[in-house]
Amino acid sequence: MPDVRFLPSGASVRVDPGTRIHEAAIQAALRDLELPCGGDGTCGQCLVELPEEGNRSVLACQTPVLRDLIVRVPETHDSALRVVGDSHFLVNEELLPDRGSLSPIFRAVRLKVPPASIEEHYSDWARLMRELGGDLAVSAPLAVLRDLAAALREQDGKITALVEERGASRRVVQVRAGYVSSRALGLAIDIGTTTVAAQLVDLDNGRVLASRASYNLQIRRGADIITRIDYARTKDRLAELRQMVLETINGLIAEMAGEAAAGATDIRAAYIAGNTTMVHLLLGLPPRHIRESPYVPTVNPVPTLSGAESGLTIHPEAVVEISAGVGSYVGGDITAGLLCTAISSNREDLFLFLDIGTNGEIVVGNAEWTVGCACSAGPAFEGSGIRCGMRASDGAIEQVDIGPGGATVRYKVIGDTKPAGICGSGLICLAGELLRRGVVDRSGRFLGEPGQGRIVQCDTRRAFVVEYGDRAASGEDLVITEADLENLIRTKAAIYAACSLILQNVGLDWSAISRVYIAGGFGRFIRITDAVLIGMLPDLPRQLFSYLGNSALTGAYIALLSRDHRRTLADVASRMTYLDLSSDPRYMDNYVKALFLPHTDLGLFPSVETMLKNERRV
Amino acid sequence: MPDVRFLPSGASVRVDPGTRIHEAAIQAALRDLELPCGGDGTCGQCLVELPEEGNRSVLACQTPVLRDLIVRVPETHDSALRVVGDSHFLVNEELLPDRGSLSPIFRAVRLKVPPASIEEHYSDWARLMRELGGDLAVSAPLAVLRDLAAALREQDGKITALVEERGASRRVVQVRAGYVSSRALGLAIDIGTTTVAAQLVDLDNGRVLASRASYNLQIRRGADIITRIDYARTKDRLAELRQMVLETINGLIAEMAGEAAAGATDIRAAYIAGNTTMVHLLLGLPPRHIRESPYVPTVNPVPTLSGAESGLTIHPEAVVEISAGVGSYVGGDITAGLLCTAISSNREDLFLFLDIGTNGEIVVGNAEWTVGCACSAGPAFEGSGIRCGMRASDGAIEQVDIGPGGATVRYKVIGDTKPAGICGSGLICLAGELLRRGVVDRSGRFLGEPGQGRIVQCDTRRAFVVEYGDRAASGEDLVITEADLENLIRTKAAIYAACSLILQNVGLDWSAISRVYIAGGFGRFIRITDAVLIGMLPDLPRQLFSYLGNSALTGAYIALLSRDHRRTLADVASRMTYLDLSSDPRYMDNYVKALFLPHTDLGLFPSVETMLKNERRV
């Protein structure tokens, strides 16, 4: 069997002849190779070099190993995780449950059970239940009942009970005499298609002991949901995807537990938010029906699971709750995210909630009602389909300022390195600046000819040079092409058209909105003025916009700690009206109208000139 | 170590010198030796013979083994179990839940889950839950969810789901495509202090596949509740008592499973009724607080348990429900028994419910309210404290007719053998006849002198010869003494006084009662006319009296099969008013007044002469 050795790690593995390099990398437990297209050979993201052949570059997903081989894997952007991580832990403190009145999924309850009397001859168990209060049925394993009488009489009725909440009922899993300290930890987890983020929480006081984020190892089998659903056709592959996400999460758990000096069995509860496909893959549920008409999940809501069932390295009898979704395309990540909105404070003010990634999920509503939809935004914001696009990791241009006339360009690079590409927020900023400086027209076409200023010819289209090759990481010009702008316009049009359709459906207009929430790691970096200028977000007073950061993770954290919020989430999930864009002809109409910068209907947006006048520059 | 060999079985065992014979019998797994007094040496029920010493009789509980020994154990009344058994399965068919609409604790549900549509895009799981209906939360293990999508699509949505109900929630433990047969059995169990009875039930249709009864092996450690509570002082002894009742029940299960050709894992549910102490011993819960002020159980109601926790040889994940009691002295056997009354049919007619054994439990009420109490009836009806008393087993006189003047006596013996003693129902019948024929006066004293007719001197008291020694099994006269009659009067007075006190408390008199239910194996044999004549039961029209047989077992059977009845039982248990007789001075007053035949207050009972005139002889 040929031996494959990977550089720079030095890891090596023996594989059957014909095995593709990518597969060998997985067998060698390399975490660095991504396969956004799922191995179709179309995305080029898995390029590796073969030093023995003069550093020839090949696609790892397409190249079979026929003999002993040395493979150099491009260095990963480890610091990207830090950046993603930061954005994943942006939490609005106001939204968090009051730490003085927590009702976590699992907790150590210290209480005094009064003795029985001739008049009040309730059993020990009945008196304990009464002190626990609440409206949920309570059970206990026999082992707890056996020691109950003694525990209740040892220290004047003072006890510490470990109580877990499983869906609609509670269970007392331990009773000890006296007020004793008992470590009870919980996990809030957001499983994104790209990134997994988690927090380790002290359930006694809600304190976050550690936070971690990491790329979802499933990326090896495809960057987007559709690719992964297709990959999961067989039982083996489904199991493989499940193991990959478990490996990802369990890696985070191990790191966090290490930081908090905790053992796996200290972790007694987990609340998981994720889109419907991610939840299915985590649980090993066949996801195919999500993308086959009539597009239904196998399971939603997900019944409460045990730690052992879940596959997480936590207490085997831990309570694992999974955020309920609305359907196949508005998942539990969105409903969890909504806990970060006015819904939690039970207000009637109307809000717009946007979670924009490869898919955009949009919700309009208030504490009384919600309408949601999902639109295919395309991967432009993730860096795909954009000539110099990249994720928001080290080397990515995330903010741009263009001088008058488009002659000079200043930009901000993540990690303060040489620029390597442009990420989603940089793209929006760049498009806004090009429009602001009159470099492009309302249809996204450059007004100048190649050779004028920074305009160049790039293949068959014109492009704008953001940075010249001598200052760029790759040595080649960093450009934005007309094709890139068309791509961006389609993306922003899809989002705006979806928002408009929801409002049309409920018979309201933009003026009814009193709050716009922008969720998702991506959203952290958007410059609102530019997003409005290009017509992606509505032209509303800037103070109405709020960034939520990783609202799915924050929502999971809130739900982990608060019974009221768990119920709110379940309630929102079961009551939200889902709007299927593909079955509403008005959507295409809205979309076509939005394929301009900012829009064909200048009644919706003032002219670019007016907007520029009104705009207070950042 | 000395060797002890038991005859007639031939079983032998080596024991430490000084071990008592009774202990050796337990170690040799002999089931025949009872120890009603718990080993105090006072009851004489554990007499054994030593053939090597000229068949000298010794008390097994008091006699140490000092050298090799041969011990002859008296033959047991095996057929007694049959008799007890018969009475345990007297079921009023009218009270049983409608077999067409069963809602058992565990069942195979066959249903058709409609496909999803674009309009109704509920998940597979959500659609299954909708078809299951009902108001209970539903959960499922992950393994079920994994196969759900395929099962729902294999046969047009037709599936067979195994659904269990655990307290206030349900769990789907298996889903298979198509309408398939799936054996699901359940157990109804009544754990009495003396006798354990059980039924094996097909949960698909409510059919009873097998029934068994057996003495509770705990009898080895004491005949009554108090003795057993005292014995259970240490963890080891508590565990021993638990093992004894488990051995009893599991023996019945094995026999019934054999009869029904079923395996242990076919048994997926059990509903257990028992008094509070029996429940504590079954679960290994320390029972001491039941008899220490303020007399509270450790656990009541008992949370739902698993088969594995329960120790029963049934499916380890079976659902085990235990009938909720009212308190220490009105247990789950009584609340289960009440399911056999008008409470189940939701009627407002007032009833009196009596379950008479060593303890008498009495309930007055209707579907709206209930008041219950427990009185210490003493062991007279079980045969203890009565010179020729015995349990209702082979050889026991259960019915008596005395000729005019007390000259001739006819009687009926259980098992049609020579008479060996008088059981509880025989005693009541005998007392009634003695009164009827003018042999005793209203205070229970014989009117004749020794030597007149069947009156003889017996120690210091007079006695009546029921059968002369030459026709009796023991060769000695079978008599009833004045001391026996005093004992019986105290017992019946305790019962009548308790009934009266409940009525006084609710401000009603006997005329308000429209039904008298007599429960318990004992009650099967009572002749109502005699029980009224001696003033144990009220003088109400005979057609108002109903025998319920083993109402605890029937109640357990009903609860096993019907959710409505499970809720009724829990409701009755939590709402019943418990009357503590010892704290009400009127009880002693009532009791003293009832220490006559029938009563001091002849306004309550007509004179014996009037009753005799009204009486239609049986």
HADDOCK unambig.tbl for C-alpha pairs under 7 A between the chains (distance, minus, plus):
assign (segid A and resid 116 and name CA) (segid B and resid 294 and name CA) 6.44 0.50 0.50
assign (segid A and resid 117 and name CA) (segid B and resid 294 and name CA) 5.23 0.50 0.50
assign (segid A and resid 118 and name CA) (segid B and resid 294 and name CA) 4.99 0.50 0.50
assign (segid A and resid 121 and name CA) (segid B and resid 294 and name CA) 6.73 0.50 0.50
assign (segid A and resid 121 and name CA) (segid B and resid 296 and name CA) 5.67 0.50 0.50
assign (segid A and resid 122 and name CA) (segid B and resid 296 and name CA) 6.30 0.50 0.50
assign (segid A and resid 123 and name CA) (segid B and resid 296 and name CA) 5.16 0.50 0.50
assign (segid A and resid 123 and name CA) (segid B and resid 297 and name CA) 4.81 0.50 0.50
assign (segid A and resid 123 and name CA) (segid B and resid 298 and name CA) 5.28 0.50 0.50
assign (segid A and resid 123 and name CA) (segid B and resid 299 and name CA) 5.46 0.50 0.50
assign (segid A and resid 123 and name CA) (segid B and resid 300 and name CA) 5.54 0.50 0.50
assign (segid A and resid 124 and name CA) (segid B and resid 297 and name CA) 6.66 0.50 0.50
assign (segid A and resid 124 and name CA) (segid B and resid 298 and name CA) 4.81 0.50 0.50
assign (segid A and resid 124 and name CA) (segid B and resid 299 and name CA) 5.94 0.50 0.50
assign (segid A and resid 125 and name CA) (segid B and resid 298 and name CA) 6.18 0.50 0.50
assign (segid A and resid 125 and name CA) (segid B and resid 299 and name CA) 4.91 0.50 0.50
assign (segid A and resid 125 and name CA) (segid B and resid 300 and name CA) 6.37 0.50 0.50
assign (segid A and resid 126 and name CA) (segid B and resid 300 and name CA) 6.35 0.50 0.50
assign (segid A and resid 137 and name CA) (segid B and resid 168 and name CA) 6.59 0.50 0.50
assign (segid A and resid 139 and name CA) (segid B and resid 303 and name CA) 5.01 0.50 0.50
assign (segid A and resid 139 and name CA) (segid B and resid 304 and name CA) 6.79 0.50 0.50
assign (segid A and resid 140 and name CA) (segid B and resid 303 and name CA) 6.28 0.50 0.50
assign (segid A and resid 141 and name CA) (segid B and resid 305 and name CA) 6.96 0.50 0.50
assign (segid A and resid 142 and name CA) (segid B and resid 309 and name CA) 6.55 0.50 0.50
assign (segid A and resid 145 and name CA) (segid B and resid 299 and name CA) 6.96 0.50 0.50
assign (segid A and resid 146 and name CA) (segid B and resid 284 and name CA) 6.65 0.50 0.50
assign (segid A and resid 146 and name CA) (segid B and resid 285 and name CA) 4.85 0.50 0.50
assign (segid A and resid 146 and name CA) (segid B and resid 286 and name CA) 6.99 0.50 0.50
assign (segid A and resid 148 and name CA) (segid B and resid 298 and name CA) 6.98 0.50 0.50
assign (segid A and resid 149 and name CA) (segid B and resid 298 and name CA) 5.61 0.50 0.50
assign (segid A and resid 168 and name CA) (segid B and resid 137 and name CA) 6.60 0.50 0.50
assign (segid A and resid 284 and name CA) (segid B and resid 146 and name CA) 6.65 0.50 0.50
assign (segid A and resid 285 and name CA) (segid B and resid 146 and name CA) 4.87 0.50 0.50
assign (segid A and resid 294 and name CA) (segid B and resid 116 and name CA) 6.45 0.50 0.50
assign (segid A and resid 294 and name CA) (segid B and resid 117 and name CA) 5.24 0.50 0.50
assign (segid A and resid 294 and name CA) (segid B and resid 118 and name CA) 4.99 0.50 0.50
assign (segid A and resid 294 and name CA) (segid B and resid 121 and name CA) 6.73 0.50 0.50
assign (segid A and resid 296 and name CA) (segid B and resid 121 and name CA) 5.65 0.50 0.50
assign (segid A and resid 296 and name CA) (segid B and resid 122 and name CA) 6.29 0.50 0.50
assign (segid A and resid 296 and name CA) (segid B and resid 123 and name CA) 5.17 0.50 0.50
assign (segid A and resid 297 and name CA) (segid B and resid 123 and name CA) 4.80 0.50 0.50
assign (segid A and resid 297 and name CA) (segid B and resid 124 and name CA) 6.65 0.50 0.50
assign (segid A and resid 298 and name CA) (segid B and resid 123 and name CA) 5.29 0.50 0.50
assign (segid A and resid 298 and name CA) (segid B and resid 124 and name CA) 4.81 0.50 0.50
assign (segid A and resid 298 and name CA) (segid B and resid 125 and name CA) 6.19 0.50 0.50
assign (segid A and resid 298 and name CA) (segid B and resid 149 and name CA) 5.63 0.50 0.50
assign (segid A and resid 299 and name CA) (segid B and resid 123 and name CA) 5.45 0.50 0.50
assign (segid A and resid 299 and name CA) (segid B and resid 124 and name CA) 5.93 0.50 0.50
assign (segid A and resid 299 and name CA) (segid B and resid 125 and name CA) 4.91 0.50 0.50
assign (segid A and resid 299 and name CA) (segid B and resid 145 and name CA) 6.96 0.50 0.50
assign (segid A and resid 300 and name CA) (segid B and resid 123 and name CA) 5.54 0.50 0.50
assign (segid A and resid 300 and name CA) (segid B and resid 125 and name CA) 6.39 0.50 0.50
assign (segid A and resid 300 and name CA) (segid B and resid 126 and name CA) 6.35 0.50 0.50
assign (segid A and resid 303 and name CA) (segid B and resid 139 and name CA) 5.01 0.50 0.50
assign (segid A and resid 303 and name CA) (segid B and resid 140 and name CA) 6.27 0.50 0.50
assign (segid A and resid 304 and name CA) (segid B and resid 139 and name CA) 6.80 0.50 0.50
assign (segid A and resid 305 and name CA) (segid B and resid 141 and name CA) 6.94 0.50 0.50
assign (segid A and resid 309 and name CA) (segid B and resid 142 and name CA) 6.53 0.50 0.50
